[in-house]
């Protein structure tokens, strides 16, 4: 903090400057401690209710589906048909069991 040795302190005591020096050190330390570190938070807008959406605004709705459920079912049936007609060695392997909707046939008897 400072480069004073004992001789400097003795000289300051003789001249009466030691007390003023120490008081200045205390004032500087208090000024650093007492200054606010961050500004206070901004006031909330009028009518603010914590945890709610602002007035006149609503949360987003569910996404719009581009394809109807029947189109998905048709595509799944076509995919199952392609799996059955194409050469898929993993489908013929009895140890390979896939439980996903696409690989599982609609007819439970075909699943055996």
VODO-671334 format. One record per residue (C-alpha): residue in one letter; x, y, z. Coordinates in Angstrom, 2 decimals, padded with zeros to 5 digits, m for minus. Layout:
BEGIN
+------+---------+---------+---------+
: rose :    east :   north :      up :
+------+---------+---------+---------+
:    a :       X :       Y :       Z :
...
+------+---------+---------+---------+
% end
This chain:
BEGIN
+------+---------+---------+---------+
: rose :    east :   north :      up :
+------+---------+---------+---------+
:    x :  000.00 :  000.00 :  000.00 :
:    x :  002.71 :  002.46 :  000.91 :
:    x :  006.49 :  002.41 :  000.94 :
:    x :  007.07 :  003.89 :  004.40 :
:    x :  009.66 :  002.60 :  006.80 :
:    x :  010.11 :  003.33 :  010.52 :
:    x :  012.23 :  006.43 :  009.91 :
:    x :  009.50 :  008.02 :  007.78 :
:    x :  006.88 :  007.34 :  010.45 :
:    x :  009.12 :  008.86 :  013.18 :
:    x :  009.60 :  011.96 :  011.05 :
:    x :  005.83 :  012.25 :  010.45 :
:    x :  005.20 :  011.99 :  014.21 :
:    x :  007.67 :  014.75 :  014.93 :
:    x :  006.10 :  017.04 :  012.35 :
:    x :  002.53 :  016.11 :  013.32 :
:    x :  001.63 :  014.73 :  009.87 :
:    x :  001.08 :  011.11 :  010.93 :
:    x : m002.45 :  011.68 :  012.26 :
:    x : m003.53 :  013.59 :  009.17 :
:    x : m001.98 :  010.91 :  006.95 :
:    x : m003.82 :  008.11 :  008.77 :
:    x : m007.10 :  010.05 :  008.71 :
:    x : m006.72 :  010.56 :  004.97 :
:    x : m006.16 :  006.82 :  004.59 :
:    x : m009.34 :  006.09 :  006.59 :
:    x : m011.37 :  008.60 :  004.54 :
:    x : m010.18 :  007.08 :  001.27 :
:    x : m011.10 :  003.57 :  002.45 :
:    x : m014.56 :  004.66 :  003.62 :
:    x : m015.20 :  006.48 :  000.36 :
:    x : m014.40 :  003.33 : m001.60 :
:    x : m016.63 :  001.23 :  000.67 :
:    x : m019.58 :  003.65 :  000.80 :
:    x : m019.90 :  004.34 : m002.93 :
:    x : m022.76 :  002.38 : m004.48 :
:    x : m021.50 : m000.36 : m006.77 :
:    x : m024.58 : m000.69 : m008.99 :
:    x : m027.42 :  001.68 : m009.78 :
:    x : m030.81 :  000.81 : m008.29 :
:    x : m033.11 : m001.27 : m010.52 :
:    x : m035.47 :  000.56 : m012.83 :
:    x : m039.07 :  000.91 : m011.63 :
:    x : m041.59 : m001.55 : m013.03 :
:    x : m044.11 : m000.30 : m015.59 :
:    x : m047.55 :  000.72 : m014.32 :
:    x : m049.97 : m002.17 : m013.93 :
:    x : m047.18 : m004.75 : m013.72 :
:    x : m048.27 : m008.08 : m012.27 :
:    x : m045.41 : m010.49 : m011.57 :
:    x : m045.67 : m013.87 : m013.28 :
:    x : m048.34 : m012.91 : m015.81 :
:    x : m048.34 : m012.00 : m019.47 :
:    x : m048.59 : m008.26 : m020.16 :
:    x : m052.12 : m006.98 : m020.80 :
:    x : m053.26 : m007.49 : m024.40 :
:    x : m050.74 : m010.26 : m025.09 :
:    x : m051.32 : m014.01 : m024.89 :
:    x : m048.90 : m016.93 : m024.99 :
:    x : m048.32 : m018.54 : m028.38 :
:    x : m050.81 : m021.19 : m029.39 :
:    x : m050.00 : m024.68 : m030.61 :
:    x : m048.24 : m024.90 : m033.98 :
:    x : m050.44 : m025.26 : m037.02 :
:    x : m050.40 : m028.79 : m038.46 :
:    x : m049.74 : m028.77 : m042.16 :
:    x : m050.84 : m032.35 : m042.81 :
:    x : m054.04 : m033.96 : m041.55 :
:    x : m053.78 : m037.20 : m039.53 :
:    x : m055.09 : m039.21 : m042.51 :
:    x : m052.09 : m038.09 : m044.59 :
:    x : m049.72 : m039.31 : m041.88 :
:    x : m051.50 : m042.68 : m041.74 :
:    x : m051.31 : m043.03 : m045.54 :
:    x : m047.59 : m042.20 : m045.55 :
:    x : m046.95 : m044.71 : m042.77 :
:    x : m048.82 : m047.45 : m044.63 :
:    x : m046.79 : m046.73 : m047.77 :
:    x : m043.58 : m046.91 : m045.76 :
:    x : m044.60 : m050.25 : m044.22 :
:    x : m045.38 : m051.60 : m047.67 :
:    x : m041.99 : m050.46 : m048.92 :
:    x : m040.32 : m052.18 : m045.94 :
:    x : m042.10 : m055.46 : m046.78 :
:    x : m041.38 : m055.38 : m050.52 :
:    x : m037.77 : m054.18 : m050.41 :
:    x : m034.83 : m056.41 : m049.55 :
:    x : m034.12 : m055.71 : m045.87 :
:    x : m031.90 : m058.37 : m044.26 :
:    x : m032.31 : m056.77 : m040.83 :
:    x : m036.08 : m057.31 : m041.04 :
:    x : m035.56 : m061.05 : m041.61 :
:    x : m033.24 : m061.35 : m038.60 :
:    x : m035.23 : m062.78 : m035.68 :
:    x : m032.91 : m061.18 : m033.12 :
:    x : m033.58 : m057.72 : m034.55 :
:    x : m036.79 : m056.46 : m032.97 :
:    x : m037.86 : m052.93 : m033.62 :
:    x : m040.92 : m051.67 : m031.78 :
:    x : m041.30 : m048.40 : m033.62 :
:    x : m044.62 : m047.60 : m035.26 :
:    x : m043.16 : m047.63 : m038.75 :
:    x : m041.65 : m051.13 : m038.51 :
:    x : m044.61 : m052.65 : m036.67 :
:    x : m047.31 : m053.80 : m039.11 :
:    x : m050.91 : m052.71 : m038.64 :
:    x : m052.13 : m056.28 : m038.50 :
:    x : m051.11 : m057.94 : m035.19 :
:    x : m051.02 : m061.38 : m036.87 :
:    x : m048.27 : m060.17 : m039.24 :
:    x : m046.20 : m059.19 : m036.21 :
:    x : m045.68 : m062.85 : m035.19 :
+------+---------+---------+---------+
% end
